[in-house]
Amino acid sequence: MQIYRGRLKLLDYLFYATVERGKIYETGAFIHNYALSYALGLATAVPYTHLKQIPHYAEELSPLNGTVCLTPAAPLRFSHRLVQWNTIREGYAYPGKETSIGYPDWGFARVLRPDSEFMFYVLVANDKNLPQSPAFQDLLAGRTTRIRLGKFSGKAHVELETAVKTQKKEGSFTSDTLLNWRDCPTDPIVCDVLPATLPTRLINHTRFPDGVYYQANFGDKSTICLPADMAYLARPLPTKKGRRKK
């Protein structure tokens, strides 16, 4: 297992509707690992055009299991700006197409400013079967890359740092970074829960009572512990009828 620490810096304003308060649409101070996986080219939404907003996370992300897994990106430093949103409906829009979720006709958007920085981790178990993503391959080769995120496809700068030492251990451990609750097969006994982190709940400062984990050490003498069995949608998403997707 090879573990990397990623650093993401916004070059543009970043907007996605985490919370909607009347006519104010707020962007959360995090980058969901599913969004990050798509942005890096590890997963692709096929077909490109969707007339209905029906996600296919299980079909598009689960094939990565056993090869690579990303954690959500936690903020290192960030700031917001409130901007007014004023648009009108286009007459050439597809008839009967549902209104885009989080894409208002008018209101105020609380967006993340450029120069906001985030940190995430990458676990690569098998570099032979990685998707053919030029952006991700550049990162593994030690080069920086740029990706696009959010409703406005804002640009971001990304770089990776390789852990100098990785150990596989067993026992109780604490992970001091953002994790995706759906990607952890077992429940922590203590954690902080971030509200409104669709499509899945994100957790932080998690303490697990027992289990297998990786301890990664980096050049600045910092250490991170990550669940060894972490995988995309280790807990399937519930359907609208309460059944779980397999």
Secondary structure, 3 states (H helix, E strand, C coil): CEEEEEEEEECCCECCCCEEECCEEECCCCECHHHHHHHCCCCCCCCCCCCCCCCCHHHHHHHHCCCEEECCEEEEECCEEEEEEECCCCCCCCCCCCCCCCCCCEEEEEEECCCCEEEEEEEECCCCCCCCCHHHHHHHCCCCEEEEECCCCEEEEEEEEECCEEEEEECCEEECCCEEHHHCCCCCCEEEEECCCCCCCEEEEEEECCCEEEEEECCCCCEEEEECCCCCCCCCCECCCCCECC
